[in-house]
Amino acid sequence: MSESRMSDKAVLSCRNLGKSYDEGPESVQVLANLQLELLPGERVAIVGSSGSGKSTLLNLLGGLDTPSQGSVWLAGEELSALGERARGLLRNRALGFVYQFHHLLAEFTALENVCMPLLIGRTPIPEARERAEALLKRVGLGHRLSHKPAELSGGERQRVAIARALVNRPGLVMLDEPTGNLDHHTAQGIQELMQELSSSSRTAFLVVTHDLSLARQMDRVLKLEDGHLVAI
């Protein structure tokens, strides 16, 4: 595989990825010479101490920030070669993101929240509702379609967020501490859902977590340490 281009089989790849910030007269290196590749259906966990750069890495991989060195390829496109609008369209089509605090829109129902990425992509409303309803049923929330986030439990809100991340059928879903605020039983349900979707839909999952029990159930575990990714 050429280092200037992503593998045809990978959903995400980065080569020689680095990020530094200027602090006064000095430059602080947060990430250095990172190499990473995710294949369809693969589940990878990234662990590391607070302040190790995990959030910075996610922002780079998701095209929300630009690297100081190296390149990131998502769905066959080099992110830094795209304009802001094109990057946004690519993210909406090829990438789902699940935050620790779910970031659901409080004034909208579960069904409406899941419809949002489709409507942003100009999917007709009837089709968007049909796809969103089918996915909510798949994650066990067919009976909660009309409920707003305040009426849902923590685990249910997280499942709505996962459904929203999946509704555009992306090749990759990134999750930032997806079980950080959940009890053990609910967290296990989220893990089982990821496993089922990676097998049935060939969706790749990249999980940043402090939950070592969750990390150990992934296909690979990488530790971010001193700006580098190390397999453990």
One Martini backbone bead per residue (centre of mass of N, CA, C, O) as a GRO file, in nm:
protein
  232
    1MET     BB    1   0.094   0.037   0.024
    2SER     BB    2   0.062   0.352  -0.014
    3GLU     BB    3   0.129   0.635   0.189
    4SER     BB    4  -0.058   0.838   0.002
    5ARG     BB    5  -0.273   0.599   0.046
    6MET     BB    6  -0.549   0.433   0.096
    7SER     BB    7  -0.681   0.154   0.146
    8ASP     BB    8  -0.939   0.005  -0.021
    9LYS     BB    9  -1.048  -0.149   0.256
   10ALA     BB   10  -1.053   0.099   0.417
   11VAL     BB   11  -1.229   0.338   0.621
   12LEU     BB   12  -0.956   0.410   0.783
   13SER     BB   13  -0.664   0.638   0.763
   14CYS     BB   14  -0.331   0.693   0.894
   15ARG     BB   15  -0.027   0.896   0.824
   16ASN     BB   16   0.196   1.048   1.008
   17LEU     BB   17   0.044   1.166   1.251
   18GLY     BB   18   0.025   1.516   1.361
   19LYS     BB   19   0.023   1.736   1.666
   20SER     BB   20   0.061   2.090   1.725
   21TYR     BB   21   0.125   2.359   1.964
   22ASP     BB   22   0.133   2.693   2.035
   23GLU     BB   23   0.330   2.817   2.330
   24GLY     BB   24   0.442   3.069   2.248
   25PRO     BB   25   0.773   2.991   2.170
   26GLU     BB   26   0.647   2.707   2.184
   27SER     BB   27   0.615   2.359   2.089
   28VAL     BB   28   0.350   2.120   2.129
   29GLN     BB   29   0.348   1.773   2.125
   30VAL     BB   30   0.077   1.544   2.102
   31LEU     BB   31   0.125   1.411   1.815
   32ALA     BB   32   0.322   1.126   1.662
   33ASN     BB   33   0.343   0.924   1.405
   34LEU     BB   34   0.066   0.803   1.322
   35GLN     BB   35  -0.081   0.472   1.286
   36LEU     BB   36  -0.391   0.381   1.104
   37GLU     BB   37  -0.632   0.100   1.056
   38LEU     BB   38  -0.965   0.035   0.928
   39LEU     BB   39  -1.191  -0.216   0.888
   40PRO     BB   40  -1.453  -0.372   0.807
   41GLY     BB   41  -1.603  -0.453   1.122
   42GLU     BB   42  -1.407  -0.320   1.306
   43ARG     BB   43  -1.292  -0.317   1.657
   44VAL     BB   44  -1.159  -0.025   1.825
   45ALA     BB   45  -0.956   0.064   2.100
   46ILE     BB   46  -0.885   0.366   2.292
   47VAL     BB   47  -0.643   0.432   2.532
   48GLY     BB   48  -0.588   0.665   2.813
   49SER     BB   49  -0.498   0.923   2.965
   50SER     BB   50  -0.551   1.213   3.076
   51GLY     BB   51  -0.411   1.421   2.824
   52SER     BB   52  -0.304   1.227   2.573
   53GLY     BB   53  -0.507   1.295   2.299
   54LYS     BB   54  -0.785   1.164   2.223
   55SER     BB   55  -0.957   1.406   2.128
   56THR     BB   56  -0.763   1.503   1.912
   57LEU     BB   57  -0.774   1.246   1.743
   58LEU     BB   58  -1.076   1.246   1.681
   59ASN     BB   59  -1.079   1.522   1.536
   60LEU     BB   60  -0.890   1.433   1.308
   61LEU     BB   61  -1.045   1.176   1.205
   62GLY     BB   62  -1.322   1.364   1.169
   63GLY     BB   63  -1.241   1.658   1.048
   64LEU     BB   64  -1.232   1.894   1.292
   65ASP     BB   65  -0.922   1.885   1.234
   66THR     BB   66  -0.586   1.970   1.161
   67PRO     BB   67  -0.290   1.863   1.079
   68SER     BB   68   0.058   1.906   1.099
   69GLN     BB   69   0.084   1.603   1.009
   70GLY     BB   70  -0.010   1.425   0.762
   71SER     BB   71  -0.287   1.182   0.710
   72VAL     BB   72  -0.647   1.148   0.632
   73TRP     BB   73  -0.866   0.870   0.557
   74LEU     BB   74  -1.210   0.873   0.426
   75ALA     BB   75  -1.363   0.687   0.213
   76GLY     BB   76  -1.113   0.764   0.002
   77GLU     BB   77  -1.058   1.047   0.149
   78GLU     BB   78  -0.875   1.334   0.185
   79LEU     BB   79  -0.938   1.569   0.414
   80SER     BB   80  -0.724   1.804   0.349
   81ALA     BB   81  -0.835   1.821   0.034
   82LEU     BB   82  -1.087   1.947   0.155
   83GLY     BB   83  -1.336   2.132   0.203
   84GLU     BB   84  -1.556   2.215   0.440
   85ARG     BB   85  -1.813   2.117   0.294
   86ALA     BB   86  -1.704   1.840   0.198
   87ARG     BB   87  -1.641   1.734   0.481
   88GLY     BB   88  -1.931   1.747   0.587
   89LEU     BB   89  -2.055   1.553   0.380
   90LEU     BB   90  -1.874   1.312   0.446
   91ARG     BB   91  -1.946   1.281   0.741
   92ASN     BB   92  -2.255   1.238   0.697
   93ARG     BB   93  -2.207   0.973   0.516
   94ALA     BB   94  -1.934   0.806   0.663
   95LEU     BB   95  -1.997   0.925   0.966
   96GLY     BB   96  -2.027   0.841   1.304
   97PHE     BB   97  -2.125   1.001   1.626
   98VAL     BB   98  -2.059   0.933   1.980
   99TYR     BB   99  -2.128   1.075   2.273
  100GLN     BB  100  -2.126   1.076   2.610
  101PHE     BB  101  -2.386   1.304   2.606
  102HIS     BB  102  -2.529   1.256   2.305
  103HIS     BB  103  -2.669   1.527   2.194
  104LEU     BB  104  -2.962   1.567   2.207
  105LEU     BB  105  -3.265   1.705   2.110
  106ALA     BB  106  -3.494   1.804   2.341
  107GLU     BB  107  -3.747   1.895   2.138
  108PHE     BB  108  -3.714   1.604   2.027
  109THR     BB  109  -3.764   1.308   1.927
  110ALA     BB  110  -3.628   1.017   1.864
  111LEU     BB  111  -3.707   1.011   1.567
  112GLU     BB  112  -3.613   1.301   1.496
  113ASN     BB  113  -3.316   1.268   1.575
  114VAL     BB  114  -3.255   1.038   1.365
  115CYS     BB  115  -3.341   1.205   1.107
  116MET     BB  116  -3.141   1.447   1.077
  117PRO     BB  117  -2.910   1.343   0.884
  118LEU     BB  118  -3.107   1.297   0.647
  119LEU     BB  119  -3.218   1.586   0.619
  120ILE     BB  120  -2.945   1.719   0.567
  121GLY     BB  121  -2.921   1.518   0.303
  122ARG     BB  122  -3.218   1.532   0.162
  123THR     BB  123  -3.410   1.335   0.260
  124PRO     BB  124  -3.704   1.232   0.246
  125ILE     BB  125  -3.921   1.223   0.499
  126PRO     BB  126  -4.048   0.938   0.470
  127GLU     BB  127  -3.774   0.789   0.450
  128ALA     BB  128  -3.650   0.889   0.712
  129ARG     BB  129  -3.866   0.770   0.901
  130GLU     BB  130  -3.838   0.475   0.817
  131ARG     BB  131  -3.535   0.439   0.889
  132ALA     BB  132  -3.548   0.535   1.183
  133GLU     BB  133  -3.755   0.330   1.285
  134ALA     BB  134  -3.600   0.072   1.213
  135LEU     BB  135  -3.351   0.137   1.395
  136LEU     BB  136  -3.496   0.166   1.667
  137LYS     BB  137  -3.598  -0.123   1.666
  138ARG     BB  138  -3.315  -0.257   1.654
  139VAL     BB  139  -3.239  -0.107   1.948
  140GLY     BB  140  -3.519  -0.137   2.126
  141LEU     BB  141  -3.720   0.150   2.045
  142GLY     BB  142  -4.017   0.115   1.922
  143HIS     BB  143  -4.170   0.230   2.202
  144ARG     BB  144  -3.995   0.539   2.181
  145LEU     BB  145  -4.040   0.740   1.940
  146SER     BB  146  -4.215   0.987   2.101
  147HIS     BB  147  -3.982   1.038   2.286
  148LYS     BB  148  -3.804   1.237   2.480
  149PRO     BB  149  -3.508   1.256   2.638
  150ALA     BB  150  -3.636   1.312   2.930
  151GLU     BB  151  -3.805   1.020   2.891
  152LEU     BB  152  -3.524   0.882   2.905
  153SER     BB  153  -3.284   0.686   2.960
  154GLY     BB  154  -2.953   0.659   2.940
  155GLY     BB  155  -2.955   0.407   2.755
  156GLU     BB  156  -3.165   0.514   2.553
  157ARG     BB  157  -3.010   0.765   2.460
  158GLN     BB  158  -2.765   0.607   2.353
  159ARG     BB  159  -2.928   0.449   2.139
  160VAL     BB  160  -3.018   0.694   1.981
  161ALA     BB  161  -2.732   0.790   1.911
  162ILE     BB  162  -2.658   0.536   1.754
  163ALA     BB  163  -2.883   0.552   1.545
  164ARG     BB  164  -2.797   0.828   1.434
  165ALA     BB  165  -2.508   0.728   1.346
  166LEU     BB  166  -2.644   0.489   1.145
  167VAL     BB  167  -2.862   0.605   0.937
  168ASN     BB  168  -2.638   0.656   0.693
  169ARG     BB  169  -2.457   0.407   0.666
  170PRO     BB  170  -2.177   0.394   0.779
  171GLY     BB  171  -1.849   0.266   0.798
  172LEU     BB  172  -1.820   0.462   1.060
  173VAL     BB  173  -1.794   0.465   1.426
  174MET     BB  174  -1.760   0.704   1.679
  175LEU     BB  175  -1.668   0.672   2.035
  176ASP     BB  176  -1.707   0.875   2.335
  177GLU     BB  177  -1.752   0.736   2.607
  178PRO     BB  178  -2.029   0.543   2.591
  179THR     BB  179  -2.017   0.422   2.919
  180GLY     BB  180  -1.955   0.648   3.141
  181ASN     BB  181  -2.293   0.683   3.236
  182LEU     BB  182  -2.329   0.369   3.284
  183ASP     BB  183  -2.434   0.088   3.370
  184HIS     BB  184  -2.340  -0.231   3.337
  185HIS     BB  185  -2.585  -0.342   3.182
  186THR     BB  186  -2.603  -0.117   2.967
  187ALA     BB  187  -2.312  -0.136   2.864
  188GLN     BB  188  -2.340  -0.427   2.761
  189GLY     BB  189  -2.559  -0.361   2.550
  190ILE     BB  190  -2.381  -0.174   2.377
  191GLN     BB  191  -2.166  -0.384   2.309
  192GLU     BB  192  -2.357  -0.588   2.170
  193LEU     BB  193  -2.449  -0.395   1.949
  194MET     BB  194  -2.175  -0.353   1.815
  195GLN     BB  195  -2.125  -0.649   1.746
  196GLU     BB  196  -2.375  -0.694   1.567
  197LEU     BB  197  -2.315  -0.461   1.358
  198SER     BB  198  -2.034  -0.556   1.265
  199SER     BB  199  -2.147  -0.825   1.148
  200SER     BB  200  -2.410  -0.737   0.975
  201SER     BB  201  -2.290  -0.433   0.851
  202ARG     BB  202  -1.978  -0.371   0.861
  203THR     BB  203  -1.921  -0.188   1.097
  204ALA     BB  204  -1.706   0.038   1.221
  205PHE     BB  205  -1.528   0.077   1.542
  206LEU     BB  206  -1.432   0.369   1.742
  207VAL     BB  207  -1.308   0.359   2.082
  208VAL     BB  208  -1.313   0.583   2.348
  209THR     BB  209  -1.173   0.469   2.669
  210HIS     BB  210  -1.174   0.374   3.031
  211ASP     BB  211  -1.311   0.096   2.973
  212LEU     BB  212  -1.159  -0.205   2.995
  213SER     BB  213  -1.395  -0.404   2.951
  214LEU     BB  214  -1.467  -0.289   2.675
  215ALA     BB  215  -1.193  -0.298   2.531
  216ARG     BB  216  -1.153  -0.619   2.551
  217GLN     BB  217  -1.406  -0.663   2.335
  218MET     BB  218  -1.234  -0.590   2.120
  219ASP     BB  219  -1.019  -0.657   1.861
  220ARG     BB  220  -0.860  -0.391   1.953
  221VAL     BB  221  -0.590  -0.240   2.153
  222LEU     BB  222  -0.501   0.103   2.209
  223LYS     BB  223  -0.235   0.314   2.324
  224LEU     BB  224  -0.203   0.645   2.434
  225GLU     BB  225   0.150   0.740   2.432
  226ASP     BB  226   0.347   0.994   2.385
  227GLY     BB  227   0.188   1.032   2.092
  228HIS     BB  228   0.136   0.716   2.072
  229LEU     BB  229   0.052   0.404   1.928
  230VAL     BB  230  -0.012   0.105   2.127
  231ALA     BB  231  -0.021  -0.221   2.149
  232ILE     BB  232  -0.217  -0.445   2.402
   0.00000   0.00000   0.00000
